[in-house]
Amino acid sequence: MIYKVLLTVPDLDSTASPWREAMGLARYLKPDRFQLTVCSLRPDGAAESSPLLEAMGVKCLVAPFRPRGRGLRRWLESLKFTRRIKEHGPFDLQHSMDFTPSP
C-alpha cells in the first residue's frame, strides 16, 4: 500500500528551517511506500524549490488555505485554496511544520 502524505509548510524559502525538513522527507521517504505532496502557505521560494521537489517525484503547490484577516471575502478565498488541495488528495496523513524549526 502506498500512503498519500500531505506536508504543509509556511514557505519553501531555502534559507528557512522548514525547507531542510521538507527536502529531507522528500529525499528519504520511500517512494514505494509514500507519495508526498508539499503545500506551501506562501509563494516564497516556490519557484526555486518546486523543480527540485518535482525531480524527486514530489508534488508541490502553493495554497494559502488559512484566512488572513477577517471577513467573508478572506474566508471564501481560503475555501478556494482548500479545494485546490483536495484535488491532490485524498490523503492518508497530513503533517504541518508551522513556523517552527522542529518538525
Backbone atoms as SQL, in Angstrom:
CREATE TABLE atoms (id INTEGER PRIMARY KEY, chain TEXT, resi INTEGER, resn TEXT, atom TEXT, x REAL, y REAL, z REAL);
INSERT INTO atoms VALUES
  (1, 'A', 1, 'MET', 'N', 0.847, -1.183, 0.000),
  (2, 'A', 1, 'MET', 'CA', 0.000, 0.000, 0.000),
  (3, 'A', 1, 'MET', 'C', 0.893, 1.247, 0.000),
  (4, 'A', 2, 'ILE', 'N', 0.521, 2.206, -0.818),
  (5, 'A', 2, 'ILE', 'CA', 1.221, 3.489, -0.860),
  (6, 'A', 2, 'ILE', 'C', 0.382, 4.514, -0.109),
  (7, 'A', 3, 'TYR', 'N', 0.988, 5.153, 0.887),
  (8, 'A', 3, 'TYR', 'CA', 0.304, 6.155, 1.683),
  (9, 'A', 3, 'TYR', 'C', 0.511, 7.532, 1.063),
  (10, 'A', 4, 'LYS', 'N', -0.585, 8.263, 0.909),
  (11, 'A', 4, 'LYS', 'CA', -0.512, 9.629, 0.393),
  (12, 'A', 4, 'LYS', 'C', -0.356, 10.588, 1.568),
  (13, 'A', 5, 'VAL', 'N', 0.732, 11.376, 1.528),
  (14, 'A', 5, 'VAL', 'CA', 1.085, 12.267, 2.630),
  (15, 'A', 5, 'VAL', 'C', 1.041, 13.712, 2.149),
  (16, 'A', 6, 'LEU', 'N', 0.373, 14.563, 2.923),
  (17, 'A', 6, 'LEU', 'CA', 0.362, 15.998, 2.666),
  (18, 'A', 6, 'LEU', 'C', 1.197, 16.672, 3.749),
  (19, 'A', 7, 'LEU', 'N', 2.217, 17.399, 3.334),
  (20, 'A', 7, 'LEU', 'CA', 3.057, 18.166, 4.245),
  (21, 'A', 7, 'LEU', 'C', 2.802, 19.638, 3.980),
  (22, 'A', 8, 'THR', 'N', 2.365, 20.383, 5.000),
  (23, 'A', 8, 'THR', 'CA', 2.163, 21.816, 4.837),
  (24, 'A', 8, 'THR', 'C', 3.283, 22.561, 5.548),
  (25, 'A', 9, 'VAL', 'N', 3.806, 23.569, 4.862),
  (26, 'A', 9, 'VAL', 'CA', 4.908, 24.382, 5.380),
  (27, 'A', 9, 'VAL', 'C', 4.557, 25.858, 5.176),
  (28, 'A', 10, 'PRO', 'N', 5.135, 26.754, 5.974),
  (29, 'A', 10, 'PRO', 'CA', 4.850, 28.180, 5.785),
  (30, 'A', 10, 'PRO', 'C', 5.329, 28.697, 4.434),
  (31, 'A', 11, 'ASP', 'N', 6.519, 28.230, 4.002),
  (32, 'A', 11, 'ASP', 'CA', 7.049, 28.644, 2.701),
  (33, 'A', 11, 'ASP', 'C', 8.131, 27.657, 2.279),
  (34, 'A', 12, 'LEU', 'N', 8.657, 27.838, 1.082),
  (35, 'A', 12, 'LEU', 'CA', 9.702, 26.963, 0.553),
  (36, 'A', 12, 'LEU', 'C', 11.011, 27.708, 0.357),
  (37, 'A', 13, 'ASP', 'N', 11.223, 28.731, 1.149),
  (38, 'A', 13, 'ASP', 'CA', 12.456, 29.505, 1.091),
  (39, 'A', 13, 'ASP', 'C', 13.608, 28.640, 1.594),
  (40, 'A', 14, 'SER', 'N', 14.652, 28.498, 0.795),
  (41, 'A', 14, 'SER', 'CA', 15.749, 27.586, 1.145),
  (42, 'A', 14, 'SER', 'C', 16.575, 28.065, 2.328),
  (43, 'A', 15, 'THR', 'N', 16.375, 29.281, 2.787),
  (44, 'A', 15, 'THR', 'CA', 17.114, 29.766, 3.952),
  (45, 'A', 15, 'THR', 'C', 16.345, 29.530, 5.244),
  (46, 'A', 16, 'ALA', 'N', 15.126, 29.031, 5.156),
  (47, 'A', 16, 'ALA', 'CA', 14.293, 28.813, 6.335),
  (48, 'A', 16, 'ALA', 'C', 14.339, 27.340, 6.746),
  (49, 'A', 17, 'SER', 'N', 14.096, 27.091, 8.012),
  (50, 'A', 17, 'SER', 'CA', 14.184, 25.743, 8.558),
  (51, 'A', 17, 'SER', 'C', 13.209, 24.747, 7.925),
  (52, 'A', 18, 'PRO', 'N', 11.950, 25.037, 7.716),
  (53, 'A', 18, 'PRO', 'CA', 11.078, 24.004, 7.166),
  (54, 'A', 18, 'PRO', 'C', 11.550, 23.458, 5.815),
  (55, 'A', 19, 'TRP', 'N', 12.315, 24.241, 5.078),
  (56, 'A', 19, 'TRP', 'CA', 12.814, 23.781, 3.783),
  (57, 'A', 19, 'TRP', 'C', 13.705, 22.550, 3.960),
  (58, 'A', 20, 'ARG', 'N', 14.606, 22.587, 4.926),
  (59, 'A', 20, 'ARG', 'CA', 15.515, 21.457, 5.145),
  (60, 'A', 20, 'ARG', 'C', 14.744, 20.192, 5.522),
  (61, 'A', 21, 'GLU', 'N', 13.781, 20.318, 6.402),
  (62, 'A', 21, 'GLU', 'CA', 12.998, 19.161, 6.816),
  (63, 'A', 21, 'GLU', 'C', 12.154, 18.622, 5.662),
  (64, 'A', 22, 'ALA', 'N', 11.543, 19.528, 4.908),
  (65, 'A', 22, 'ALA', 'CA', 10.733, 19.098, 3.758),
  (66, 'A', 22, 'ALA', 'C', 11.594, 18.378, 2.730),
  (67, 'A', 23, 'MET', 'N', 12.781, 18.902, 2.456),
  (68, 'A', 23, 'MET', 'CA', 13.682, 18.259, 1.496),
  (69, 'A', 23, 'MET', 'C', 14.157, 16.904, 2.015),
  (70, 'A', 24, 'GLY', 'N', 14.374, 16.807, 3.321),
  (71, 'A', 24, 'GLY', 'CA', 14.754, 15.524, 3.905),
  (72, 'A', 24, 'GLY', 'C', 13.660, 14.485, 3.737),
  (73, 'A', 25, 'LEU', 'N', 12.420, 14.882, 3.997),
  (74, 'A', 25, 'LEU', 'CA', 11.298, 13.957, 3.789),
  (75, 'A', 25, 'LEU', 'C', 11.180, 13.576, 2.317),
  (76, 'A', 26, 'ALA', 'N', 11.324, 14.554, 1.444),
  (77, 'A', 26, 'ALA', 'CA', 11.227, 14.279, 0.005),
  (78, 'A', 26, 'ALA', 'C', 12.311, 13.299, -0.430),
  (79, 'A', 27, 'ARG', 'N', 13.483, 13.441, 0.118),
  (80, 'A', 27, 'ARG', 'CA', 14.607, 12.597, -0.288),
  (81, 'A', 27, 'ARG', 'C', 14.538, 11.195, 0.317),
  (82, 'A', 28, 'TYR', 'N', 14.089, 11.076, 1.578),
  (83, 'A', 28, 'TYR', 'CA', 14.236, 9.806, 2.273),
  (84, 'A', 28, 'TYR', 'C', 12.958, 8.991, 2.459),
  (85, 'A', 29, 'LEU', 'N', 11.794, 9.576, 2.194),
  (86, 'A', 29, 'LEU', 'CA', 10.580, 8.742, 2.237),
  (87, 'A', 29, 'LEU', 'C', 10.629, 7.787, 1.044),
  (88, 'A', 30, 'LYS', 'N', 10.414, 6.534, 1.312),
  (89, 'A', 30, 'LYS', 'CA', 10.495, 5.529, 0.252),
  (90, 'A', 30, 'LYS', 'C', 9.321, 5.696, -0.717),
  (91, 'A', 31, 'PRO', 'N', 9.606, 5.930, -2.009),
  (92, 'A', 31, 'PRO', 'CA', 8.527, 6.168, -2.973),
  (93, 'A', 31, 'PRO', 'C', 7.620, 4.960, -3.197),
  (94, 'A', 32, 'ASP', 'N', 8.093, 3.764, -2.848),
  (95, 'A', 32, 'ASP', 'CA', 7.225, 2.599, -2.980),
  (96, 'A', 32, 'ASP', 'C', 6.272, 2.461, -1.793),
  (97, 'A', 33, 'ARG', 'N', 6.428, 3.322, -0.769),
  (98, 'A', 33, 'ARG', 'CA', 5.553, 3.311, 0.399),
  (99, 'A', 33, 'ARG', 'C', 4.779, 4.608, 0.600),
  (100, 'A', 34, 'PHE', 'N', 5.362, 5.744, 0.118),
  (101, 'A', 34, 'PHE', 'CA', 4.760, 7.051, 0.372),
  (102, 'A', 34, 'PHE', 'C', 4.748, 7.903, -0.892),
  (103, 'A', 35, 'GLN', 'N', 3.659, 8.618, -1.080),
  (104, 'A', 35, 'GLN', 'CA', 3.555, 9.619, -2.143),
  (105, 'A', 35, 'GLN', 'C', 3.384, 10.966, -1.440),
  (106, 'A', 36, 'LEU', 'N', 4.419, 11.806, -1.529),
  (107, 'A', 36, 'LEU', 'CA', 4.446, 13.067, -0.790),
  (108, 'A', 36, 'LEU', 'C', 3.975, 14.225, -1.656),
  (109, 'A', 37, 'THR', 'N', 3.139, 15.072, -1.061),
  (110, 'A', 37, 'THR', 'CA', 2.732, 16.344, -1.649),
  (111, 'A', 37, 'THR', 'C', 3.085, 17.423, -0.637),
  (112, 'A', 38, 'VAL', 'N', 3.793, 18.463, -1.087),
  (113, 'A', 38, 'VAL', 'CA', 4.172, 19.570, -0.215),
  (114, 'A', 38, 'VAL', 'C', 3.330, 20.779, -0.594),
  (115, 'A', 39, 'CYS', 'N', 2.675, 21.361, 0.404),
  (116, 'A', 39, 'CYS', 'CA', 1.847, 22.549, 0.204),
  (117, 'A', 39, 'CYS', 'C', 2.427, 23.699, 1.008),
  (118, 'A', 40, 'SER', 'N', 2.762, 24.775, 0.322),
  (119, 'A', 40, 'SER', 'CA', 3.297, 25.964, 0.962),
  (120, 'A', 40, 'SER', 'C', 2.190, 26.999, 1.128),
  (121, 'A', 41, 'LEU', 'N', 2.188, 27.665, 2.285),
  (122, 'A', 41, 'LEU', 'CA', 1.191, 28.705, 2.529),
  (123, 'A', 41, 'LEU', 'C', 1.505, 30.000, 1.788),
  (124, 'A', 42, 'ARG', 'N', 2.790, 30.200, 1.469),
  (125, 'A', 42, 'ARG', 'CA', 3.209, 31.421, 0.783),
  (126, 'A', 42, 'ARG', 'C', 4.069, 31.043, -0.422),
  (127, 'A', 43, 'PRO', 'N', 4.140, 31.909, -1.411),
  (128, 'A', 43, 'PRO', 'CA', 4.920, 31.588, -2.611),
  (129, 'A', 43, 'PRO', 'C', 6.430, 31.746, -2.440),
  (130, 'A', 44, 'ASP', 'N', 6.893, 32.217, -1.282),
  (131, 'A', 44, 'ASP', 'CA', 8.322, 32.437, -1.061),
  (132, 'A', 44, 'ASP', 'C', 9.114, 31.153, -1.320),
  (133, 'A', 45, 'GLY', 'N', 10.025, 31.197, -2.252),
  (134, 'A', 45, 'GLY', 'CA', 10.893, 30.070, -2.550),
  (135, 'A', 45, 'GLY', 'C', 10.306, 28.994, -3.431),
  (136, 'A', 46, 'ALA', 'N', 9.033, 29.094, -3.776),
  (137, 'A', 46, 'ALA', 'CA', 8.388, 28.042, -4.564),
  (138, 'A', 46, 'ALA', 'C', 8.995, 27.905, -5.957),
  (139, 'A', 47, 'ALA', 'N', 9.366, 29.013, -6.577),
  (140, 'A', 47, 'ALA', 'CA', 9.921, 28.964, -7.932),
  (141, 'A', 47, 'ALA', 'C', 11.232, 28.187, -7.968),
  (142, 'A', 48, 'GLU', 'N', 12.032, 28.284, -6.917),
  (143, 'A', 48, 'GLU', 'CA', 13.308, 27.566, -6.910),
  (144, 'A', 48, 'GLU', 'C', 13.194, 26.159, -6.325),
  (145, 'A', 49, 'SER', 'N', 12.285, 25.944, -5.390),
  (146, 'A', 49, 'SER', 'CA', 12.173, 24.642, -4.731),
  (147, 'A', 49, 'SER', 'C', 11.267, 23.661, -5.461),
  (148, 'A', 50, 'SER', 'N', 10.240, 24.154, -6.136),
  (149, 'A', 50, 'SER', 'CA', 9.312, 23.255, -6.833),
  (150, 'A', 50, 'SER', 'C', 10.014, 22.346, -7.837),
  (151, 'A', 51, 'PRO', 'N', 10.923, 22.854, -8.687),
  (152, 'A', 51, 'PRO', 'CA', 11.605, 21.944, -9.623),
  (153, 'A', 51, 'PRO', 'C', 12.435, 20.873, -8.911),
  (154, 'A', 52, 'LEU', 'N', 13.058, 21.210, -7.780),
  (155, 'A', 52, 'LEU', 'CA', 13.825, 20.218, -7.019),
  (156, 'A', 52, 'LEU', 'C', 12.914, 19.117, -6.486),
  (157, 'A', 53, 'LEU', 'N', 11.775, 19.534, -5.919),
  (158, 'A', 53, 'LEU', 'CA', 10.830, 18.555, -5.384),
  (159, 'A', 53, 'LEU', 'C', 10.248, 17.684, -6.497),
  (160, 'A', 54, 'GLU', 'N', 9.865, 18.302, -7.583),
  (161, 'A', 54, 'GLU', 'CA', 9.274, 17.542, -8.684),
  (162, 'A', 54, 'GLU', 'C', 10.276, 16.561, -9.287),
  (163, 'A', 55, 'ALA', 'N', 11.562, 16.913, -9.295),
  (164, 'A', 55, 'ALA', 'CA', 12.595, 15.996, -9.784),
  (165, 'A', 55, 'ALA', 'C', 12.706, 14.762, -8.889),
  (166, 'A', 56, 'MET', 'N', 12.314, 14.903, -7.616),
  (167, 'A', 56, 'MET', 'CA', 12.318, 13.774, -6.689),
  (168, 'A', 56, 'MET', 'C', 10.980, 13.037, -6.683),
  (169, 'A', 57, 'GLY', 'N', 10.065, 13.441, -7.564),
  (170, 'A', 57, 'GLY', 'CA', 8.761, 12.787, -7.637),
  (171, 'A', 57, 'GLY', 'C', 7.751, 13.292, -6.625),
  (172, 'A', 58, 'VAL', 'N', 7.991, 14.485, -6.085),
  (173, 'A', 58, 'VAL', 'CA', 7.111, 15.065, -5.069),
  (174, 'A', 58, 'VAL', 'C', 6.265, 16.158, -5.715),
  (175, 'A', 59, 'LYS', 'N', 4.954, 16.085, -5.476),
  (176, 'A', 59, 'LYS', 'CA', 4.071, 17.152, -5.954),
  (177, 'A', 59, 'LYS', 'C', 4.240, 18.359, -5.043),
  (178, 'A', 60, 'CYS', 'N', 4.114, 19.535, -5.626),
  (179, 'A', 60, 'CYS', 'CA', 4.314, 20.767, -4.869),
  (180, 'A', 60, 'CYS', 'C', 3.275, 21.795, -5.309),
  (181, 'A', 61, 'LEU', 'N', 2.679, 22.492, -4.343),
  (182, 'A', 61, 'LEU', 'CA', 1.721, 23.537, -4.676),
  (183, 'A', 61, 'LEU', 'C', 1.759, 24.638, -3.634),
  (184, 'A', 62, 'VAL', 'N', 1.297, 25.804, -4.028),
  (185, 'A', 62, 'VAL', 'CA', 1.162, 26.942, -3.120),
  (186, 'A', 62, 'VAL', 'C', -0.334, 27.174, -2.941),
  (187, 'A', 63, 'ALA', 'N', -0.791, 27.101, -1.702),
  (188, 'A', 63, 'ALA', 'CA', -2.213, 27.283, -1.420),
  (189, 'A', 63, 'ALA', 'C', -2.376, 27.885, -0.023),
  (190, 'A', 64, 'PRO', 'N', -2.537, 29.204, 0.059),
  (191, 'A', 64, 'PRO', 'CA', -2.734, 29.837, 1.366),
  (192, 'A', 64, 'PRO', 'C', -4.142, 29.572, 1.890),
  (193, 'A', 65, 'PHE', 'N', -4.316, 28.369, 2.456),
  (194, 'A', 65, 'PHE', 'CA', -5.645, 27.911, 2.851),
  (195, 'A', 65, 'PHE', 'C', -6.111, 28.463, 4.190),
  (196, 'A', 66, 'ARG', 'N', -5.274, 29.187, 4.903),
  (197, 'A', 66, 'ARG', 'CA', -5.696, 29.809, 6.158),
  (198, 'A', 66, 'ARG', 'C', -6.123, 31.240, 5.887),
  (199, 'A', 67, 'PRO', 'N', -7.315, 31.633, 6.349),
  (200, 'A', 67, 'PRO', 'CA', -7.745, 33.011, 6.128),
  (201, 'A', 67, 'PRO', 'C', -6.784, 33.993, 6.774),
  (202, 'A', 68, 'ARG', 'N', -6.406, 35.002, 6.017),
  (203, 'A', 68, 'ARG', 'CA', -5.520, 36.048, 6.551),
  (204, 'A', 68, 'ARG', 'C', -6.351, 37.294, 6.759),
  (205, 'A', 69, 'GLY', 'N', -6.904, 37.405, 7.932),
  (206, 'A', 69, 'GLY', 'CA', -7.751, 38.540, 8.250),
  (207, 'A', 69, 'GLY', 'C', -9.185, 38.109, 8.438),
  (208, 'A', 70, 'ARG', 'N', -10.011, 39.090, 8.689),
  (209, 'A', 70, 'ARG', 'CA', -11.428, 38.826, 8.942),
  (210, 'A', 70, 'ARG', 'C', -12.253, 39.119, 7.709),
  (211, 'A', 71, 'GLY', 'N', -13.423, 38.583, 7.716),
  (212, 'A', 71, 'GLY', 'CA', -14.374, 38.899, 6.664),
  (213, 'A', 71, 'GLY', 'C', -14.679, 37.721, 5.757),
  (214, 'A', 72, 'LEU', 'N', -15.835, 37.824, 5.144),
  (215, 'A', 72, 'LEU', 'CA', -16.331, 36.763, 4.277),
  (216, 'A', 72, 'LEU', 'C', -15.420, 36.548, 3.071),
  (217, 'A', 73, 'ARG', 'N', -14.910, 37.625, 2.498),
  (218, 'A', 73, 'ARG', 'CA', -14.062, 37.502, 1.309),
  (219, 'A', 73, 'ARG', 'C', -12.819, 36.650, 1.594),
  (220, 'A', 74, 'ARG', 'N', -12.198, 36.890, 2.717),
  (221, 'A', 74, 'ARG', 'CA', -10.988, 36.125, 3.079),
  (222, 'A', 74, 'ARG', 'C', -11.328, 34.657, 3.351),
  (223, 'A', 75, 'TRP', 'N', -12.450, 34.408, 3.971),
  (224, 'A', 75, 'TRP', 'CA', -12.871, 33.041, 4.254),
  (225, 'A', 75, 'TRP', 'C', -13.164, 32.297, 2.956),
  (226, 'A', 76, 'LEU', 'N', -13.870, 32.946, 2.031),
  (227, 'A', 76, 'LEU', 'CA', -14.167, 32.317, 0.739),
  (228, 'A', 76, 'LEU', 'C', -12.896, 32.059, -0.061),
  (229, 'A', 77, 'GLU', 'N', -11.950, 32.970, 0.039),
  (230, 'A', 77, 'GLU', 'CA', -10.670, 32.776, -0.646),
  (231, 'A', 77, 'GLU', 'C', -9.946, 31.549, -0.088),
  (232, 'A', 78, 'SER', 'N', -9.990, 31.357, 1.216),
  (233, 'A', 78, 'SER', 'CA', -9.331, 30.186, 1.807),
  (234, 'A', 78, 'SER', 'C', -10.028, 28.901, 1.378),
  (235, 'A', 79, 'LEU', 'N', -11.339, 28.932, 1.187),
  (236, 'A', 79, 'LEU', 'CA', -12.065, 27.758, 0.695),
  (237, 'A', 79, 'LEU', 'C', -11.613, 27.387, -0.720),
  (238, 'A', 80, 'LYS', 'N', -11.344, 28.388, -1.539),
  (239, 'A', 80, 'LYS', 'CA', -10.858, 28.141, -2.902),
  (240, 'A', 80, 'LYS', 'C', -9.544, 27.361, -2.857),
  (241, 'A', 81, 'PHE', 'N', -8.648, 27.755, -1.960),
  (242, 'A', 81, 'PHE', 'CA', -7.367, 27.064, -1.858),
  (243, 'A', 81, 'PHE', 'C', -7.511, 25.684, -1.221),
  (244, 'A', 82, 'THR', 'N', -8.471, 25.541, -0.316),
  (245, 'A', 82, 'THR', 'CA', -8.733, 24.225, 0.269),
  (246, 'A', 82, 'THR', 'C', -9.190, 23.254, -0.813),
  (247, 'A', 83, 'ARG', 'N', -10.023, 23.721, -1.722),
  (248, 'A', 83, 'ARG', 'CA', -10.461, 22.873, -2.844),
  (249, 'A', 83, 'ARG', 'C', -9.277, 22.483, -3.722),
  (250, 'A', 84, 'ARG', 'N', -8.340, 23.395, -3.902),
  (251, 'A', 84, 'ARG', 'CA', -7.146, 23.101, -4.705),
  (252, 'A', 84, 'ARG', 'C', -6.331, 21.965, -4.062),
  (253, 'A', 85, 'ILE', 'N', -6.217, 21.986, -2.745),
  (254, 'A', 85, 'ILE', 'CA', -5.515, 20.913, -2.045),
  (255, 'A', 85, 'ILE', 'C', -6.272, 19.595, -2.206),
  (256, 'A', 86, 'LYS', 'N', -7.584, 19.647, -2.076),
  (257, 'A', 86, 'LYS', 'CA', -8.400, 18.434, -2.190),
  (258, 'A', 86, 'LYS', 'C', -8.254, 17.776, -3.564),
  (259, 'A', 87, 'GLU', 'N', -7.943, 18.555, -4.586),
  (260, 'A', 87, 'GLU', 'CA', -7.739, 17.992, -5.923),
  (261, 'A', 87, 'GLU', 'C', -6.552, 17.022, -5.946),
  (262, 'A', 88, 'HIS', 'N', -5.605, 17.190, -5.033),
  (263, 'A', 88, 'HIS', 'CA', -4.426, 16.324, -4.970),
  (264, 'A', 88, 'HIS', 'C', -4.637, 15.138, -4.035),
  (265, 'A', 89, 'GLY', 'N', -5.710, 15.125, -3.274),
  (266, 'A', 89, 'GLY', 'CA', -5.979, 14.081, -2.280),
  (267, 'A', 89, 'GLY', 'C', -6.877, 13.004, -2.830),
  (268, 'A', 90, 'PRO', 'N', -7.488, 12.233, -1.964),
  (269, 'A', 90, 'PRO', 'CA', -7.454, 12.340, -0.510),
  (270, 'A', 90, 'PRO', 'C', -6.114, 11.862, 0.037),
  (271, 'A', 91, 'PHE', 'N', -5.801, 12.314, 1.246),
  (272, 'A', 91, 'PHE', 'CA', -4.533, 11.989, 1.883),
  (273, 'A', 91, 'PHE', 'C', -4.767, 11.049, 3.053),
  (274, 'A', 92, 'ASP', 'N', -3.803, 10.173, 3.267),
  (275, 'A', 92, 'ASP', 'CA', -3.854, 9.263, 4.407),
  (276, 'A', 92, 'ASP', 'C', -3.262, 9.912, 5.656),
  (277, 'A', 93, 'LEU', 'N', -2.345, 10.856, 5.446),
  (278, 'A', 93, 'LEU', 'CA', -1.661, 11.503, 6.555),
  (279, 'A', 93, 'LEU', 'C', -1.388, 12.955, 6.190),
  (280, 'A', 94, 'GLN', 'N', -1.593, 13.848, 7.140),
  (281, 'A', 94, 'GLN', 'CA', -1.273, 15.261, 6.943),
  (282, 'A', 94, 'GLN', 'C', -0.402, 15.701, 8.095),
  (283, 'A', 95, 'HIS', 'N', 0.706, 16.376, 7.775),
  (284, 'A', 95, 'HIS', 'CA', 1.625, 16.871, 8.796),
  (285, 'A', 95, 'HIS', 'C', 1.952, 18.327, 8.480),
  (286, 'A', 96, 'SER', 'N', 1.979, 19.168, 9.501),
  (287, 'A', 96, 'SER', 'CA', 2.294, 20.581, 9.327),
  (288, 'A', 96, 'SER', 'C', 3.577, 20.931, 10.050),
  (289, 'A', 97, 'MET', 'N', 4.401, 21.719, 9.383),
  (290, 'A', 97, 'MET', 'CA', 5.572, 22.308, 10.012),
  (291, 'A', 97, 'MET', 'C', 5.291, 23.801, 10.079),
  (292, 'A', 98, 'ASP', 'N', 4.595, 24.190, 11.133),
  (293, 'A', 98, 'ASP', 'CA', 4.087, 25.554, 11.252),
  (294, 'A', 98, 'ASP', 'C', 5.040, 26.485, 11.991),
  (295, 'A', 99, 'PHE', 'N', 5.794, 27.243, 11.238),
  (296, 'A', 99, 'PHE', 'CA', 6.571, 28.354, 11.795),
  (297, 'A', 99, 'PHE', 'C', 7.440, 27.938, 12.969),
  (298, 'A', 100, 'THR', 'N', 8.009, 26.764, 12.895),
  (299, 'A', 100, 'THR', 'CA', 8.884, 26.284, 13.959),
  (300, 'A', 100, 'THR', 'C', 10.015, 25.476, 13.348),
  (301, 'A', 101, 'PRO', 'N', 11.195, 25.476, 13.932),
  (302, 'A', 101, 'PRO', 'CA', 12.289, 24.714, 13.382),
  (303, 'A', 101, 'PRO', 'C', 12.242, 23.227, 13.714),
  (304, 'A', 102, 'SER', 'N', 11.339, 22.796, 14.588),
  (305, 'A', 102, 'SER', 'CA', 11.287, 21.383, 14.944),
  (306, 'A', 102, 'SER', 'C', 10.065, 20.722, 14.305),
  (307, 'A', 103, 'PRO', 'N', 10.301, 19.673, 13.517),
  (308, 'A', 103, 'PRO', 'CA', 9.166, 19.034, 12.815),
  (309, 'A', 103, 'PRO', 'C', 8.227, 18.303, 13.759);
